[in-house]
């Protein structure tokens, strides 16, 4: 996949002329997102780990909500925005709830002061997507540096950071092999993607079967790396957890951390 298409910003656009979003998913054909229900369906169909797509679709749904009420009184538009944001919270991981809060505050301020709320929200949306894109790229490039020639990878999960890791390795001429279900015992490295690092170093949001796979990898002595491009979160995540003692390192956009040190992520300047 070309580098440009690894960025959500290149695949998700607001078409002001036609009043809809055009979005090319990580895998699949370009589709039109005409409202919040379309956005929710698109989010539900994504593999985990494509955080910029999820957040971008949600924020663009708020833009469409505003656009549909462009001629309405500001109180009506504000109420619709609040309702839309609450609907989106059920589809977006709590780690990204503050982004929704910021979006609401920006739109609310613009509506109250008579400024162009759509323009303000669009600028914020583009910036938020760009930041998440950069985080995934930096995380993936850092993770690629942990791989050696002819490593045999056991990959758990998916996501933008994982794609950047694999693409970076390919660009550097590193030959990697991917273990399928019949050859897991031969894997030399395990990479966990699309999950959430917690402040205690656990990795949350995985399936119970994946926890068992990681435990088996660690018993063989192979390293396990978890990709957490946006750092750790205190927010609860559904699903099972991989205990910190099963993880060798957590890779983020700001650096690589031992699980017991991942909370230090928040003490660094972004």
Backbone as CSV, one residue per row, in Angstrom:
resi,resn,N_x,N_y,N_z,CA_x,CA_y,CA_z,C_x,C_y,C_z
1,UNK,0.852,-1.194,0.000,0.000,0.000,0.000,0.885,1.242,0.000
2,UNK,0.645,2.217,-0.894,1.444,3.444,-0.891,1.356,4.150,0.454
3,UNK,2.445,4.831,0.825,2.486,5.490,2.129,1.326,6.458,2.323
4,UNK,0.962,7.195,1.285,-0.108,8.188,1.427,-1.404,7.538,1.894
5,UNK,-1.684,6.334,1.388,-2.942,5.685,1.738,-2.920,5.078,3.130
6,UNK,-1.737,5.016,3.742,-1.690,4.575,5.126,-2.232,5.642,6.063
7,UNK,-2.274,6.886,5.585,-2.800,7.989,6.388,-4.306,8.127,6.172
8,UNK,-5.043,8.189,7.260,-6.488,8.395,7.167,-6.811,9.714,6.471
9,UNK,-5.984,10.721,6.693,-6.230,12.040,6.091,-6.314,11.979,4.574
10,UNK,-5.687,10.983,3.969,-5.733,10.836,2.514,-6.942,10.021,2.065
11,UNK,-7.638,9.393,3.006,-8.738,8.494,2.649,-10.104,8.988,3.112
12,UNK,-10.101,10.042,3.930,-11.351,10.531,4.515,-11.460,12.027,4.268
13,UNK,-12.437,12.418,3.488,-12.564,13.827,3.104,-14.010,14.293,3.231
14,UNK,-14.166,15.549,3.652,-15.480,16.187,3.692,-15.701,16.917,2.384
15,UNK,-16.756,16.543,1.679,-17.107,17.172,0.408,-18.170,18.231,0.696
16,UNK,-17.739,19.459,0.848,-18.667,20.533,1.222,-19.689,20.798,0.124
17,UNK,-19.287,20.641,-1.114,-20.192,20.910,-2.234,-21.399,19.987,-2.209
18,UNK,-21.148,18.702,-1.957,-22.234,17.719,-1.980,-22.763,17.387,-0.589
19,UNK,-22.122,17.901,0.437,-22.626,17.703,1.790,-22.505,16.293,2.308
20,UNK,-21.435,15.596,1.937,-21.208,14.258,2.477,-19.709,14.008,2.642
21,UNK,-19.385,12.855,3.178,-17.998,12.432,3.359,-17.695,11.354,2.332
22,UNK,-16.498,11.400,1.780,-16.020,10.260,0.997,-14.914,9.588,1.806
23,UNK,-15.004,8.281,1.919,-14.065,7.538,2.757,-13.658,6.252,2.066
24,UNK,-12.355,6.044,1.977,-11.817,4.780,1.498,-11.306,4.017,2.709
25,UNK,-11.927,2.911,3.069,-11.482,2.161,4.245,-10.105,1.552,4.019
26,UNK,-9.452,1.067,5.079,-8.135,0.448,4.907,-8.145,-0.691,3.893
27,UNK,-9.270,-1.393,3.844,-9.460,-2.440,2.831,-10.863,-2.278,2.271
28,UNK,-10.977,-2.119,0.965,-12.300,-1.997,0.359,-12.433,-0.780,-0.525
29,UNK,-13.616,-0.624,-1.064,-13.891,0.435,-2.017,-14.336,1.719,-1.318
30,UNK,-14.119,2.830,-1.999,-14.536,4.134,-1.490,-16.054,4.166,-1.332
31,UNK,-16.500,4.753,-0.256,-17.933,4.836,-0.011,-18.297,6.241,0.448
32,UNK,-19.571,6.556,0.328,-20.095,7.852,0.749,-20.697,7.714,2.140
33,UNK,-20.334,8.633,3.037,-20.896,8.691,4.384,-21.780,9.928,4.427
34,UNK,-23.094,9.704,4.473,-24.032,10.815,4.361,-24.587,11.292,5.697
35,UNK,-24.344,10.550,6.763,-24.893,10.942,8.061,-24.328,10.088,9.165
36,UNK,-24.823,10.289,10.367,-24.247,9.625,11.529,-24.449,8.113,11.486
37,UNK,-25.570,7.649,10.943,-25.779,6.207,10.880,-24.789,5.548,9.937
38,UNK,-24.511,6.200,8.813,-23.487,5.678,7.900,-22.133,5.613,8.600
39,UNK,-21.822,6.656,9.384,-20.545,6.688,10.097,-20.472,5.558,11.120
40,UNK,-21.560,5.325,11.851,-21.580,4.268,12.855,-21.406,2.895,12.211
41,UNK,-22.045,2.682,11.067,-21.890,1.404,10.364,-20.463,1.213,9.883
42,UNK,-19.849,2.301,9.404,-18.463,2.216,8.943,-17.531,1.897,10.107
43,UNK,-17.743,2.543,11.248,-16.920,2.292,12.430,-17.069,0.844,12.874
44,UNK,-18.300,0.342,12.882,-18.555,-1.034,13.325,-17.856,-2.046,12.431
45,UNK,-17.642,-1.700,11.163,-17.019,-2.629,10.232,-15.504,-2.598,10.217
46,UNK,-14.905,-1.697,11.001,-13.448,-1.572,11.019,-12.815,-2.601,11.955
47,UNK,-11.652,-3.089,11.534,-10.844,-3.868,12.459,-10.319,-2.934,13.538
48,UNK,-9.994,-3.491,14.684,-9.462,-2.667,15.760,-8.079,-2.126,15.362
49,UNK,-7.762,-0.981,15.930,-6.438,-0.417,15.685,-6.394,0.696,14.666
50,UNK,-7.506,0.954,13.994,-7.545,2.052,13.023,-8.191,3.265,13.703
51,UNK,-7.465,3.798,14.679,-8.021,4.831,15.553,-8.310,6.132,14.820
52,UNK,-7.442,6.514,13.883,-7.671,7.753,13.139,-8.932,7.643,12.291
53,UNK,-9.197,6.465,11.744,-10.423,6.265,10.965,-11.652,6.374,11.860
54,UNK,-11.595,5.722,13.015,-12.745,5.737,13.929,-13.043,7.167,14.395
55,UNK,-12.009,7.845,14.886,-12.204,9.207,15.378,-12.580,10.137,14.234
56,UNK,-11.923,9.975,13.090,-12.222,10.829,11.940,-13.647,10.676,11.452
57,UNK,-14.132,9.447,11.396,-15.517,9.222,10.992,-16.482,9.857,11.990
58,UNK,-16.168,9.723,13.283,-17.033,10.322,14.288,-17.077,11.832,14.193
59,UNK,-15.915,12.463,14.054,-15.868,13.923,13.972,-16.530,14.431,12.690
60,UNK,-16.329,13.713,11.602,-16.995,14.116,10.361,-18.508,13.958,10.470
61,UNK,-18.964,12.966,11.241,-20.403,12.835,11.462,-20.949,14.050,12.194
62,UNK,-20.155,14.621,13.108,-20.572,15.848,13.783,-20.646,17.014,12.803
63,UNK,-19.714,17.061,11.863,-19.754,18.108,10.832,-21.028,17.993,10.007
64,UNK,-21.380,16.767,9.635,-22.603,16.560,8.855,-23.835,16.934,9.678
65,UNK,-23.787,16.662,10.979,-24.900,17.044,11.862,-25.084,18.558,11.860
66,UNK,-23.984,19.278,11.935,-24.053,20.746,11.884,-24.554,21.228,10.537
67,UNK,-24.040,20.623,9.488,-24.417,21.075,8.142,-25.916,20.919,7.902
68,UNK,-26.485,19.816,8.400,-27.909,19.557,8.200,-28.778,20.571,8.936
69,UNK,-28.162,21.285,9.887,-28.920,22.275,10.674,-28.334,23.671,10.521
70,UNK,-27.747,23.894,9.380,-27.070,25.174,9.126,-28.019,26.363,9.275
71,UNK,-29.263,26.202,8.878,-30.217,27.321,8.925,-31.075,27.315,10.195
72,UNK,-30.772,26.401,11.112,-31.561,26.299,12.335,-31.032,27.281,13.391
73,UNK,-31.845,27.608,14.393,-31.343,28.411,15.520,-30.170,27.702,16.190
74,UNK,-29.280,28.469,16.785,-28.069,27.892,17.364,-28.383,26.895,18.473
75,UNK,-29.445,27.135,19.245,-29.794,26.207,20.315,-30.164,24.829,19.764
76,UNK,-30.867,24.821,18.635,-31.244,23.551,18.013,-30.003,22.821,17.516
77,UNK,-29.104,23.561,16.869,-27.870,22.956,16.362,-27.022,22.414,17.509
78,UNK,-26.948,23.167,18.598,-26.164,22.719,19.750,-26.752,21.445,20.350
79,UNK,-28.067,21.409,20.460,-28.716,20.213,20.997,-28.480,18.999,20.123
80,UNK,-28.536,19.186,18.810,-28.303,18.075,17.882,-26.865,17.579,17.984
81,UNK,-25.929,18.506,18.165,-24.522,18.130,18.304,-24.300,17.294,19.569
82,UNK,-24.894,17.719,20.654,-24.738,16.984,21.912,-25.306,15.573,21.782
83,UNK,-26.478,15.474,21.166,-27.103,14.166,20.989,-26.253,13.272,20.094
84,UNK,-25.721,13.830,19.012,-24.883,13.054,18.099,-23.611,12.580,18.799
85,UNK,-23.010,13.455,19.597,-21.780,13.086,20.297,-22.029,11.956,21.286
86,UNK,-23.166,12.007,21.983,-23.471,10.945,22.931,-23.687,9.620,22.215
87,UNK,-24.278,9.659,21.041,-24.455,8.438,20.248,-23.098,7.882,19.830
88,UNK,-22.188,8.763,19.448,-20.872,8.333,18.994,-20.027,7.754,20.131
89,UNK,-20.272,8.190,21.354,-19.457,7.702,22.475,-19.553,6.187,22.626
90,UNK,-20.683,5.629,22.246,-20.842,4.183,22.364,-20.016,3.432,21.328
91,UNK,-19.582,4.132,20.272,-18.839,3.480,19.188,-17.346,3.769,19.231
92,UNK,-16.943,4.778,20.020,-15.551,5.203,20.081,-14.983,4.857,21.445
93,UNK,-13.786,4.332,21.470,-13.167,3.937,22.735,-13.070,5.147,23.672
94,UNK,-13.297,4.926,24.978,-13.260,6.045,25.927,-11.955,6.841,25.910
95,UNK,-10.871,6.232,25.450,-9.606,6.959,25.365,-9.739,8.211,24.501
96,UNK,-10.668,8.160,23.531,-10.823,9.274,22.595,-12.030,10.146,22.926
97,UNK,-12.662,9.886,24.075,-13.762,10.731,24.511,-13.388,12.196,24.627
98,UNK,-12.185,12.518,25.155,-11.808,13.932,25.242,-11.771,14.656,23.899
99,UNK,-11.516,13.923,22.828,-11.525,14.562,21.501,-12.944,14.988,21.143
100,UNK,-13.921,14.137,21.457,-15.315,14.524,21.238,-15.673,15.742,22.080
101,UNK,-15.200,15.774,23.321,-15.479,16.916,24.197,-14.894,18.201,23.611
102,UNK,-13.681,18.123,23.087,-13.063,19.296,22.477,-13.849,19.756,21.259
103,UNK,-14.291,18.785,20.445,-15.060,19.124,19.251,-16.347,19.850,19.622
104,UNK,-17.032,19.344,20.642,-18.265,19.991,21.085,-18.000,21.408,21.583
105,UNK,-16.926,21.573,22.345,-16.602,22.895,22.882,-16.294,23.887,21.765
106,UNK,-15.572,23.439,20.753,-15.220,24.318,19.631,-16.463,24.709,18.843
107,UNK,-17.316,23.718,18.544,-18.546,24.022,17.804,-19.467,24.913,18.624
108,UNK,-19.560,24.632,19.914,-20.427,25.407,20.795,-19.974,26.864,20.853
109,UNK,-18.684,27.070,20.984,-18.145,28.433,21.045,-18.432,29.196,19.761
110,UNK,-18.262,28.513,18.621,-18.520,29.171,17.346,-19.991,29.532,17.186
111,UNK,-20.875,28.630,17.599,-22.309,28.898,17.484,-22.731,30.060,18.377
112,UNK,-22.169,30.121,19.562,-22.541,31.176,20.501,-22.036,32.552,20.081
113,UNK,-20.910,32.567,19.369,-20.316,33.843,18.960,-20.677,34.238,17.541
114,UNK,-21.479,33.405,16.875,-21.895,33.719,15.513,-20.848,33.437,14.455
115,UNK,-19.808,32.687,14.810,-18.791,32.316,13.830,-19.211,31.064,13.071
116,UNK,-18.436,30.709,12.061,-18.746,29.554,11.226,-18.345,28.280,11.982
117,UNK,-19.321,27.610,12.559,-19.044,26.424,13.365,-18.526,25.271,12.515
118,UNK,-19.021,25.151,11.294,-18.566,24.071,10.418,-17.093,24.254,10.069
119,UNK,-16.716,25.484,9.769,-15.315,25.759,9.449,-14.414,25.459,10.647
120,UNK,-14.844,25.874,11.833,-14.045,25.640,13.035,-13.923,24.153,13.335
121,UNK,-15.032,23.432,13.192,-15.017,22.007,13.493,-14.223,21.230,12.445
122,UNK,-14.301,21.657,11.194,-13.530,21.000,10.139,-12.033,21.155,10.385
123,UNK,-11.600,22.350,10.775,-10.182,22.575,11.065,-9.722,21.697,12.228
124,UNK,-10.547,21.614,13.281,-10.202,20.772,14.417,-10.139,19.307,14.008
125,UNK,-11.110,18.865,13.202,-11.156,17.474,12.750,-9.910,17.107,11.956
126,UNK,-9.538,17.966,11.023,-8.352,17.686,10.209,-7.099,17.589,11.074
127,UNK,-7.011,18.455,12.079,-5.846,18.426,12.969,-5.836,17.154,13.818
128,UNK,-6.997,16.752,14.325,-7.074,15.551,15.156,-6.691,14.307,14.360
129,UNK,-7.187,14.206,13.135,-6.848,13.062,12.282,-5.357,13.042,11.987
130,UNK,-4.800,14.199,11.678,-3.365,14.279,11.372,-2.530,13.829,12.566
131,UNK,-2.936,14.225,13.782,-2.190,13.832,14.979,-2.239,12.319,15.181
132,UNK,-3.396,11.714,14.982,-3.511,10.268,15.136,-2.758,9.533,14.029
133,UNK,-2.776,10.083,12.822,-1.990,9.509,11.730,-0.503,9.512,12.072
134,UNK,-0.025,10.636,12.568,1.401,10.740,12.904,1.767,9.756,14.019
135,UNK,0.873,9.616,14.997,1.148,8.695,16.099,1.290,7.265,15.588
136,UNK,0.387,6.848,14.707,0.461,5.493,14.162,1.741,5.289,13.361
137,UNK,2.106,6.277,12.549,3.317,6.152,11.743,4.561,6.063,12.634
138,UNK,4.667,6.947,13.617,5.840,6.932,14.491,5.942,5.624,15.257
139,UNK,4.807,5.149,15.756,4.785,3.884,16.488,5.242,2.741,15.582
140,UNK,4.681,2.667,14.382,5.038,1.591,13.460,6.508,1.620,13.070
141,UNK,7.036,2.813,12.838,8.456,2.923,12.468,9.350,2.509,13.631
142,UNK,8.972,2.863,14.854,9.750,2.440,16.018,9.706,0.915,16.152
143,UNK,8.528,0.341,15.954,8.390,-1.110,16.085,9.226,-1.842,15.046
144,UNK,9.314,-1.295,13.844,10.101,-1.940,12.788,11.564,-2.068,13.193
145,UNK,12.048,-1.120,13.998,13.448,-1.158,14.430,13.721,-2.319,15.387
146,UNK,12.676,-2.917,15.932,12.846,-4.052,16.835,12.938,-5.378,16.085
147,UNK,12.698,-5.351,14.797,12.666,-6.583,14.014,14.021,-6.847,13.365
148,UNK,14.344,-8.102,13.261,15.588,-8.514,12.623,15.296,-9.253,11.325
149,UNK,16.308,-9.301,10.481,16.195,-10.033,9.218,15.769,-11.478,9.489
150,UNK,14.781,-11.916,8.720,14.275,-13.294,8.795,13.533,-13.616,10.077
151,UNK,13.097,-12.585,10.816,12.214,-12.857,11.950,10.946,-13.546,11.447
152,UNK,10.434,-14.417,12.269,9.193,-15.133,11.971,8.140,-14.562,12.914
153,UNK,7.211,-13.764,12.366,6.287,-12.991,13.190,4.994,-13.730,13.484
154,UNK,4.612,-13.683,14.744,3.258,-14.037,15.155,2.522,-12.729,15.368
155,UNK,1.541,-12.432,14.526,0.827,-11.162,14.599,-0.549,-11.393,15.201
156,UNK,-0.854,-10.592,16.221,-2.169,-10.614,16.853,-2.791,-9.233,16.666
157,UNK,-3.980,-9.197,16.067,-4.654,-7.922,15.868,-4.314,-7.278,14.537
158,UNK,-4.643,-6.006,14.435,-4.460,-5.269,13.183,-4.274,-3.800,13.529
159,UNK,-4.374,-2.947,12.520,-4.327,-1.516,12.789,-3.305,-0.773,11.970
160,UNK,-3.399,0.549,12.033,-2.532,1.409,11.235,-1.074,1.301,11.668
161,UNK,-0.804,1.247,12.965,0.580,1.152,13.432,1.235,-0.132,12.933
162,UNK,0.482,-1.221,12.947,1.008,-2.488,12.429,1.341,-2.367,10.950
163,UNK,0.490,-1.723,10.187,0.751,-1.554,8.756,2.008,-0.725,8.524
164,UNK,2.180,0.300,9.346,3.388,1.110,9.224,4.622,0.298,9.595
165,UNK,4.516,-0.557,10.590,5.643,-1.403,10.970,6.065,-2.305,9.812
166,UNK,5.089,-2.974,9.208,5.385,-3.886,8.112,5.901,-3.150,6.886
167,UNK,5.281,-1.993,6.565,5.715,-1.225,5.407,7.134,-0.698,5.597
168,UNK,7.438,-0.243,6.806,8.777,0.270,7.088,9.817,-0.837,6.945
169,UNK,9.493,-2.025,7.455,10.413,-3.155,7.315,10.655,-3.480,5.848
170,UNK,9.584,-3.454,5.059,9.729,-3.726,3.621,10.598,-2.666,2.966
171,UNK,10.360,-1.404,3.293,11.151,-0.309,2.712,12.630,-0.444,3.055
172,UNK,12.920,-1.005,4.214,14.307,-1.163,4.650,14.940,-2.452,4.144
173,UNK,14.171,-3.200,3.362,14.704,-4.432,2.791,14.760,-5.596,3.759
174,UNK,14.029,-5.479,4.878,14.016,-6.568,5.852,13.044,-7.645,5.378
175,UNK,13.525,-8.867,5.324,12.692,-9.988,4.910,12.031,-10.588,6.147
176,UNK,10.718,-10.525,6.187,9.971,-11.049,7.319,9.084,-12.201,6.874
177,UNK,8.879,-13.123,7.778,7.928,-14.206,7.530,6.817,-14.102,8.565
178,UNK,5.600,-14.385,8.132,4.431,-14.305,9.010,3.959,-15.717,9.329
179,UNK,3.851,-16.031,10.601,3.423,-17.362,11.024,1.920,-17.497,10.900
180,UNK,1.469,-18.566,10.285,0.037,-18.842,10.250,-0.319,-19.721,11.450
181,UNK,-1.579,-20.093,11.534,-2.042,-20.828,12.721,-1.358,-22.184,12.874
182,UNK,-0.873,-22.753,11.772,-0.236,-24.064,11.847,1.242,-23.992,12.222
183,UNK,1.803,-22.779,12.269,3.248,-22.665,12.509,3.557,-21.683,13.646
184,UNK,2.640,-21.517,14.555,2.843,-20.585,15.660,4.058,-20.949,16.509
185,UNK,4.330,-22.255,16.626,5.440,-22.681,17.474,6.791,-22.249,16.913
186,UNK,6.822,-21.825,15.644,8.082,-21.430,15.027,8.321,-19.919,15.103
187,UNK,7.329,-19.166,15.592,7.460,-17.707,15.620,8.596,-17.291,16.549
188,UNK,9.380,-16.301,16.096,10.488,-15.771,16.897,10.124,-14.454,17.577
189,UNK,9.066,-13.807,17.118,8.609,-12.535,17.681,7.081,-12.510,17.610
190,UNK,6.452,-11.982,18.653,4.997,-11.795,18.629,4.698,-10.299,18.735
191,UNK,3.838,-9.807,17.865,3.427,-8.403,17.872,1.927,-8.342,18.129
192,UNK,1.542,-7.604,19.164,0.130,-7.410,19.497,-0.271,-6.009,19.049
193,UNK,-1.241,-5.916,18.152,-1.656,-4.625,17.596,-3.144,-4.400,17.826
194,UNK,-3.513,-3.115,17.832,-4.928,-2.773,17.903,-5.563,-2.943,19.266
195,UNK,-4.758,-3.143,20.302,-5.280,-3.250,21.659,-4.937,-1.962,22.407
196,UNK,-5.190,-1.943,23.710,-4.986,-0.729,24.500,-4.075,-1.014,25.678
197,UNK,-3.026,-0.207,25.802,-2.127,-0.328,26.948,-2.747,0.384,28.141
198,UNK,-2.764,-0.287,29.265,-3.249,0.314,30.495,-2.067,0.855,31.308
199,UNK,-2.369,1.690,32.269,-1.311,2.358,33.032,-0.454,1.386,33.844
200,UNK,-0.985,0.193,34.116,-0.205,-0.794,34.861,0.598,-1.713,33.943
201,UNK,0.533,-1.457,32.629,1.299,-2.263,31.685,0.534,-3.412,31.073
202,UNK,-0.673,-3.703,31.570,-1.505,-4.718,30.927,-1.936,-4.236,29.542
203,UNK,-2.263,-5.180,28.667,-2.791,-4.868,27.346,-4.230,-5.348,27.298
204,UNK,-5.152,-4.420,27.094,-6.582,-4.728,27.178,-7.231,-4.705,25.807
205,UNK,-8.449,-5.249,25.765,-9.219,-5.221,24.533,-8.873,-6.336,23.575
206,UNK,-8.385,-7.455,24.092,-8.042,-8.594,23.243,-9.013,-9.740,23.520
207,UNK,-8.925,-10.775,22.701,-9.763,-11.951,22.891,-9.070,-12.944,23.833
208,UNK,-9.829,-13.714,24.580,-9.209,-14.699,25.476,-8.255,-15.641,24.744
209,UNK,-8.599,-16.024,23.521,-7.710,-16.919,22.767,-6.372,-16.252,22.486
210,UNK,-6.380,-14.940,22.324,-5.138,-14.221,22.057,-4.252,-14.159,23.293
211,UNK,-4.867,-14.086,24.454,-4.103,-14.134,25.704,-3.351,-15.458,25.798
212,UNK,-4.015,-16.539,25.431,-3.386,-17.864,25.472,-2.233,-17.957,24.483
213,UNK,-2.395,-17.352,23.305,-1.322,-17.373,22.305,-0.088,-16.646,22.831
214,UNK,-0.311,-15.474,23.421,0.811,-14.698,23.965,1.505,-15.464,25.087
215,UNK,0.728,-16.089,25.948,1.322,-16.859,27.044,2.195,-17.986,26.504
216,UNK,1.744,-18.627,25.444,2.529,-19.708,24.842,3.811,-19.179,24.216
217,UNK,3.733,-18.006,23.591,4.925,-17.386,23.004,5.961,-17.086,24.083
218,UNK,5.499,-16.519,25.190,6.422,-16.172,26.275,7.039,-17.424,26.900
219,UNK,6.282,-18.509,26.968,6.832,-19.750,27.509,7.983,-20.259,26.658
220,UNK,7.927,-19.985,25.358,9.013,-20.401,24.459,10.189,-19.432,24.513
221,UNK,10.019,-18.306,25.199,11.109,-17.355,25.318,11.174,-16.313,24.228
222,UNK,10.198,-16.289,23.322,10.185,-15.284,22.257,9.647,-13.966,22.803
223,UNK,10.160,-12.828,22.327,9.676,-11.542,22.821,8.292,-11.199,22.305
224,UNK,7.560,-10.436,23.116,6.224,-9.965,22.753,6.231,-8.441,22.816
225,UNK,5.886,-7.801,21.705,5.825,-6.348,21.629,4.380,-5.926,21.392
226,UNK,3.907,-4.961,22.158,2.553,-4.433,21.996,2.630,-3.038,21.394
227,UNK,1.809,-2.770,20.396,1.769,-1.467,19.748,0.646,-0.643,20.364
228,UNK,0.998,0.511,20.918,0.018,1.420,21.532,0.370,2.823,21.091
229,UNK,0.051,3.181,19.861,0.531,4.450,19.293,0.156,5.687,20.100
230,UNK,-0.990,5.666,20.753,-1.455,6.848,21.481,-1.174,6.770,22.975
231,UNK,-0.312,5.845,23.367,0.058,5.736,24.759,-0.951,4.979,25.592
232,UNK,-0.746,4.936,26.905,-1.633,4.185,27.785,-2.904,4.955,28.111
233,UNK,-3.895,4.222,28.550,-5.161,4.834,28.926,-5.624,4.286,30.266
234,UNK,-6.343,5.123,30.995,-6.960,4.680,32.243,-8.383,4.208,32.000
235,UNK,-8.866,4.378,30.768,-10.250,4.016,30.448,-10.401,2.505,30.367
236,UNK,-11.529,2.029,30.842,-11.805,0.594,30.785,-11.981,0.147,29.348
237,UNK,-11.497,-1.052,29.060,-11.637,-1.621,27.725,-12.349,-2.962,27.826
238,UNK,-13.301,-3.204,26.942,-13.956,-4.517,26.959,-12.991,-5.598,26.491
239,UNK,-13.297,-6.822,26.836,-12.465,-7.928,26.395,-11.491,-8.378,27.460
240,UNK,-10.649,-9.317,27.068,-9.671,-9.882,27.991,-8.423,-9.010,28.061
241,UNK,-7.521,-9.356,28.977,-6.281,-8.606,29.158,-5.075,-9.536,29.087
242,UNK,-4.019,-9.033,28.478,-2.729,-9.709,28.520,-1.952,-9.108,29.692
243,UNK,-1.554,-9.884,30.669,-0.857,-9.302,31.814,0.487,-8.709,31.427
244,UNK,0.882,-7.677,32.160,2.117,-6.953,31.847,3.328,-7.877,31.817
245,UNK,3.343,-8.901,32.652,4.503,-9.773,32.719,4.692,-10.611,31.453
246,UNK,3.677,-10.641,30.606,3.795,-11.362,29.332,4.279,-10.458,28.194
247,UNK,4.485,-9.174,28.477,4.875,-8.203,27.452,6.321,-7.767,27.693
248,UNK,7.134,-7.801,26.651,8.523,-7.338,26.766,8.646,-5.830,26.622
249,UNK,7.855,-5.254,25.707,7.943,-3.808,25.488,6.639,-3.311,24.879
250,UNK,6.300,-2.067,25.224,5.139,-1.393,24.635,5.676,-0.264,23.761
251,UNK,5.305,-0.287,22.498,5.803,0.690,21.532,4.746,1.770,21.330
252,UNK,5.139,3.026,21.498,4.224,4.155,21.327,4.811,5.134,20.319
253,UNK,4.086,6.219,20.082,4.603,7.251,19.184,5.752,8.034,19.816
254,UNK,5.882,7.994,21.137,6.917,8.777,21.820,8.126,7.964,22.245
255,UNK,8.034,6.658,22.152,9.156,5.834,22.557,8.724,4.413,22.865
256,UNK,9.696,3.630,23.293,9.462,2.227,23.633,9.636,2.084,25.135
257,UNK,8.671,1.465,25.791,8.640,1.400,27.252,8.562,-0.039,27.741
258,UNK,9.214,-0.293,28.846,8.920,-1.519,29.570,7.506,-1.379,30.135
259,UNK,6.758,-2.455,30.237,5.370,-2.334,30.706,5.242,-1.597,32.034
260,UNK,6.158,-1.856,32.965,6.048,-1.219,34.278,6.381,0.268,34.241
261,UNK,6.888,0.765,33.096,7.247,2.168,32.967,6.314,2.926,32.013
262,UNK,5.267,2.300,31.534,4.447,2.921,30.488,3.755,4.193,30.980
263,UNK,3.479,4.323,32.267,2.830,5.536,32.781,3.691,6.770,32.566
264,UNK,5.010,6.569,32.381,5.911,7.715,32.144,5.614,8.386,30.813
265,UNK,4.878,7.722,29.947,4.490,8.313,28.649,3.848,9.674,28.847
266,UNK,3.023,9.792,29.853,2.265,11.036,30.064,3.111,12.153,30.655
267,UNK,4.341,11.851,31.044,5.210,12.878,31.600,6.107,13.509,30.547
268,UNK,6.003,13.002,29.308,6.785,13.569,28.215,5.943,14.568,27.443
269,UNK,6.569,15.589,26.900,5.855,16.562,26.068,5.483,15.911,24.769
270,UNK,4.256,16.129,24.256,3.836,15.528,23.003,4.626,16.066,21.830
